[in-house]
């Protein structure tokens, strides 16, 4: 469990929000949630929560926007 994101317990991506899209959910888990520090540093959910203290519910790990843009657009 050392490689799993510290936010996984409350993360909707990790906890089956995408259950209608199992291959997409599996991809996100493998490349972000379960990829240790390297995965966290690429995950926009992790980065936004780390900087703003919370994260938009529907934000995807591979969002193309900059962290500050996401924070500003969501008034975090």
WOZI-V667693 format. One line per field, one symbol per residue. ss: DSSP state (a for helix, b for strand, c for the rest). phi: phi as a letter, one per 20 degrees, with the letter a starting at -180 (. if undefined). psi: psi as a letter, one per 40 degrees, with the letter a starting at -180 (. if undefined). A space follows every 10 residues. Layout:
ss: ???
phi: ???
psi: ???
This chain:
ss: cccccccaaa cccccccccc caaaaaaaaa aaaccaaaaa cccaaaaaaa aacccccccc ccccccaaaa aaaccc
phi: .feegfegfd efffdmfeff cffffffggf ecfddmffff fdefffffff ednbbggefe gdgeffgfff fffdle
psi: edehieedde hdddffdfde gddddddddd ecdffadddd eehddddddd deeihhdehi dfheiidddd dddef.
